[in-house]
Amino acid sequence: MTPERNKPEAKAAKSSRQTERLVHGLDQSLGRLADEFVARFGQEAAAAMRTEILEEYRRLIPGVPYLGGWRDGHSSHLTLTSRALALHRVVLRHGGTVEDSGWLLRRMMETDMQRMPRLLRHGYGRFRFTRLGKWWEEAAARKSQAREYPGDWVYERFDGDGETFDFGVDNTECGNVKYLNAQDADELCPYICDLEYVVTKAMGIGVARTKTLAWGCDRCDFRFSKHGVTSAPWPPEFAERTCGDPQA
């Protein structure tokens, strides 16, 4: 029998201080979106929704899968996705749609990225193409393939040809897909995937993708280019919907 202290779920519990710090961070992000909520739902509903989203998020936090904490780079992804789920549930409750949720999440991400100094954003983007960045991502990919945590991502990182792309990342398992499926919120996942374009554009590098697990494809096929340009249109193009088949 696995000792209780070694079970991933045993390590997942957040202290009340950690929970309140997470809730406070979401509250700040929602505050910067106040005008967007008012424009869509009106002043009175927007105020109520902010409170409800924070309450929903507080309920979700204990059930977010543990992926190893700060040692796993994808832990922050599930933090974002659980925030997104809290927002989405409240949006639906107030008569909104998944498209409303997608737009609000995009604005939240854009606003949060804009608050980060451009030098820092672009610096991290460039870091991914350095020898150290390559080593770090390849090591993380190998670790993911051990499948230590059921709710984690599984992926590989490989070099490109230097012309069409510089390096690629193929996800064969996605923590966001697993989490949202378990929460009966599969419809939100393509909008979470679309945020990759927003983030990569803010980093000043290029990314292309023809498949995602969110659309039932066999993988998410990221292709990164150091000098590429990322397009992040709204509404999303969802080019991955056909899983790379232009005839579909």
C-alpha positions as CSV (number, residue, x, y, z in Angstrom):
1,M,0.0,0.0,0.0
2,T,1.3,3.5,-0.9
3,P,2.1,5.5,2.3
4,E,-0.2,8.4,2.7
5,R,2.6,10.9,2.6
6,N,3.6,9.7,-0.8
7,K,0.2,10.1,-2.5
8,P,0.0,13.1,-4.8
9,E,-3.4,14.0,-3.4
10,A,-2.0,14.1,0.1
11,K,0.3,16.9,-0.9
12,A,-2.3,18.9,-2.8
13,A,-4.0,20.5,0.2
14,K,-3.4,24.3,0.4
15,S,-3.1,26.1,3.7
16,S,-5.7,28.8,4.3
17,R,-2.9,31.4,3.7
18,Q,-2.1,29.9,0.3
19,T,-5.7,29.7,-0.6
20,E,-6.4,33.3,0.3
21,R,-3.3,34.4,-1.6
22,L,-4.6,32.7,-4.7
23,V,-8.0,34.2,-4.3
24,H,-6.5,37.6,-3.8
25,G,-4.5,37.3,-7.0
26,L,-7.7,36.4,-9.0
27,D,-9.5,39.3,-7.3
28,Q,-6.9,41.7,-8.6
29,S,-7.1,40.3,-12.1
30,L,-10.9,40.6,-12.0
31,G,-10.6,44.2,-10.8
32,R,-8.7,45.1,-13.9
33,L,-11.5,43.5,-16.0
34,A,-14.3,45.4,-14.3
35,D,-15.3,47.5,-17.3
36,E,-15.4,44.3,-19.5
37,F,-17.9,42.7,-17.1
38,V,-20.0,45.8,-16.9
39,A,-20.1,46.2,-20.7
40,R,-21.4,42.6,-21.0
41,F,-23.6,42.1,-17.9
42,G,-24.4,45.5,-16.4
43,Q,-23.1,47.2,-13.2
44,E,-25.2,45.3,-10.7
45,A,-24.6,41.8,-12.2
46,A,-20.9,42.5,-12.7
47,A,-20.4,43.3,-9.0
48,A,-22.3,40.1,-8.0
49,M,-20.3,38.0,-10.5
50,R,-17.0,39.1,-9.1
51,T,-18.0,37.9,-5.6
52,E,-19.4,34.6,-7.0
53,I,-16.2,33.9,-9.1
54,L,-14.0,34.3,-6.0
55,E,-16.3,32.0,-4.0
56,E,-16.3,29.4,-6.8
57,Y,-12.6,29.6,-7.1
58,R,-12.2,29.1,-3.4
59,R,-14.2,25.9,-3.7
60,L,-12.2,24.7,-6.6
61,I,-8.8,25.2,-5.2
62,P,-8.7,22.0,-2.9
63,G,-9.5,19.8,-5.9
64,V,-6.9,21.1,-8.3
65,P,-4.5,18.2,-9.1
66,Y,-1.1,18.3,-7.5
67,L,1.7,18.2,-10.1
68,G,4.8,18.6,-7.9
69,G,4.4,22.2,-6.9
70,W,7.0,24.8,-8.0
71,R,9.2,22.0,-9.3
72,D,6.7,21.3,-12.1
73,G,6.4,24.2,-14.7
74,H,2.8,23.2,-15.5
75,S,1.4,23.7,-12.0
76,S,0.8,27.4,-12.8
77,H,-1.2,26.3,-15.9
78,L,-3.7,24.5,-13.7
79,T,-3.9,27.5,-11.5
80,L,-4.9,29.6,-14.5
81,T,-7.3,26.9,-15.7
82,S,-9.1,26.6,-12.3
83,R,-9.5,30.4,-12.3
84,A,-10.9,30.2,-15.8
85,L,-13.3,27.5,-14.7
86,A,-14.6,29.5,-11.8
87,L,-15.2,32.5,-14.1
88,H,-16.8,30.3,-16.8
89,R,-19.3,28.7,-14.3
90,V,-20.4,32.1,-13.1
91,V,-20.7,33.5,-16.6
92,L,-23.0,30.7,-17.6
93,R,-25.0,31.2,-14.4
94,H,-25.7,34.7,-15.4
95,G,-26.8,33.9,-18.9
96,G,-23.5,34.2,-20.7
97,T,-21.9,31.8,-23.2
98,V,-18.5,30.1,-23.5
99,E,-17.6,32.8,-26.0
100,D,-18.2,35.4,-23.3
101,S,-15.9,33.4,-21.0
102,G,-13.3,33.1,-23.7
103,W,-13.3,36.8,-24.4
104,L,-13.0,37.7,-20.7
105,L,-10.2,35.2,-20.2
106,R,-8.3,36.6,-23.2
107,R,-8.6,40.1,-21.8
108,M,-7.4,38.9,-18.4
109,M,-4.4,37.3,-20.0
110,E,-3.6,40.3,-22.2
111,T,-3.9,42.7,-19.2
112,D,-1.7,40.5,-17.0
113,M,0.9,40.1,-19.7
114,Q,0.9,43.9,-20.4
115,R,1.7,44.5,-16.7
116,M,4.9,42.5,-17.1
117,P,7.8,44.6,-18.4
118,R,8.4,44.0,-22.1
119,L,12.1,43.3,-21.5
120,L,11.1,40.4,-19.1
121,R,8.5,39.0,-21.4
122,H,10.8,39.0,-24.4
123,G,13.7,37.8,-22.3
124,Y,11.8,34.7,-21.3
125,G,10.8,34.1,-24.9
126,R,14.4,34.3,-26.1
127,F,15.6,32.1,-23.2
128,R,13.6,29.2,-24.6
129,F,16.0,29.1,-27.6
130,T,19.2,29.1,-25.6
131,R,21.2,26.0,-24.7
132,L,20.1,26.3,-21.1
133,G,16.5,26.7,-22.1
134,K,16.8,23.7,-24.4
135,W,18.4,21.6,-21.6
136,W,15.7,22.7,-19.1
137,E,12.8,21.9,-21.4
138,E,14.2,18.5,-22.5
139,A,14.8,17.5,-18.9
140,A,11.2,18.5,-18.0
141,A,9.9,16.6,-21.0
142,R,11.8,13.4,-19.9
143,K,10.4,13.8,-16.4
144,S,6.9,14.1,-17.8
145,Q,7.2,10.8,-19.5
146,A,7.5,9.0,-16.2
147,R,3.9,10.0,-15.5
148,E,4.5,10.5,-11.8
149,Y,1.3,12.6,-11.5
150,P,-1.9,11.4,-13.3
151,G,-3.1,14.9,-13.9
152,D,0.1,16.2,-15.5
153,W,1.2,16.8,-19.0
154,V,3.2,14.3,-21.0
155,Y,5.3,15.7,-23.9
156,E,8.5,15.7,-25.8
157,R,10.7,18.6,-27.0
158,F,12.8,18.3,-30.2
159,D,14.8,20.5,-32.5
160,G,13.4,21.9,-35.7
161,D,15.1,22.5,-39.1
162,G,15.9,26.1,-38.3
163,E,13.8,27.3,-41.2
164,T,10.2,26.3,-40.8
165,F,10.6,26.2,-37.0
166,D,13.4,26.2,-34.4
167,F,12.0,23.7,-32.0
168,G,8.8,21.7,-31.4
169,V,6.9,20.5,-28.4
170,D,4.3,17.6,-28.8
171,N,1.9,17.1,-26.0
172,T,0.4,13.6,-25.9
173,E,-1.4,14.2,-22.6
174,C,-2.7,17.6,-21.4
175,G,-3.4,18.5,-17.8
176,N,-6.0,21.1,-18.8
177,V,-7.9,18.6,-20.9
178,K,-7.9,16.1,-18.1
179,Y,-9.0,18.7,-15.5
180,L,-11.7,20.3,-17.5
181,N,-13.1,16.9,-18.7
182,A,-13.3,15.8,-15.0
183,Q,-15.2,19.1,-14.3
184,D,-17.6,18.6,-17.2
185,A,-16.3,21.8,-18.9
186,D,-14.8,20.4,-22.1
187,E,-16.3,23.3,-24.1
188,L,-13.9,25.8,-22.3
189,C,-10.7,23.9,-23.2
190,P,-10.3,25.3,-26.8
191,Y,-10.4,28.8,-25.4
192,I,-7.7,27.9,-22.8
193,C,-5.6,26.5,-25.6
194,D,-6.1,29.8,-27.6
195,L,-4.4,31.7,-24.8
196,E,-1.1,30.2,-25.9
197,Y,-1.2,32.5,-28.9
198,V,-1.8,35.5,-26.6
199,V,1.1,34.6,-24.3
200,T,3.6,33.7,-27.1
201,K,2.7,36.9,-29.0
202,A,3.5,38.9,-25.8
203,M,6.9,37.2,-25.6
204,G,7.8,38.3,-29.1
205,I,8.3,34.9,-30.6
206,G,6.4,32.7,-33.1
207,V,4.2,29.7,-32.6
208,A,2.2,27.6,-35.0
209,R,-0.1,24.6,-34.2
210,T,-2.3,22.4,-36.3
211,K,-3.6,20.0,-33.6
212,T,-4.7,20.1,-30.0
213,L,-5.9,17.4,-27.7
214,A,-8.8,19.7,-26.8
215,W,-10.3,19.1,-30.3
216,G,-9.8,15.3,-30.0
217,C,-6.5,15.2,-32.0
218,D,-3.7,12.8,-31.1
219,R,-1.5,15.6,-29.8
220,C,-0.9,19.3,-29.5
221,D,1.9,20.1,-32.0
222,F,3.6,23.3,-31.1
223,R,6.2,24.7,-33.5
224,F,8.2,27.6,-32.1
225,S,10.3,30.1,-34.1
226,K,12.7,32.6,-32.6
227,H,12.1,35.2,-35.2
228,G,8.5,34.3,-36.1
229,V,5.4,36.4,-35.5
230,T,2.4,35.0,-33.6
231,S,-1.1,35.8,-34.7
232,A,-3.8,35.9,-32.0
233,P,-7.1,37.0,-33.6
234,W,-10.4,37.3,-32.0
235,P,-12.6,35.4,-32.5
236,P,-10.2,32.5,-32.4
237,E,-9.5,30.8,-35.7
238,F,-9.4,27.4,-34.0
239,A,-7.3,26.1,-36.9
240,E,-6.6,22.9,-34.8
241,R,-10.3,21.9,-35.1
242,T,-9.5,19.8,-38.2
243,C,-6.4,18.1,-36.6
244,G,-4.2,19.2,-39.5
245,D,-6.5,17.9,-42.2
246,P,-7.3,20.9,-44.6
247,Q,-10.1,18.8,-46.2
248,A,-12.0,18.2,-43.0
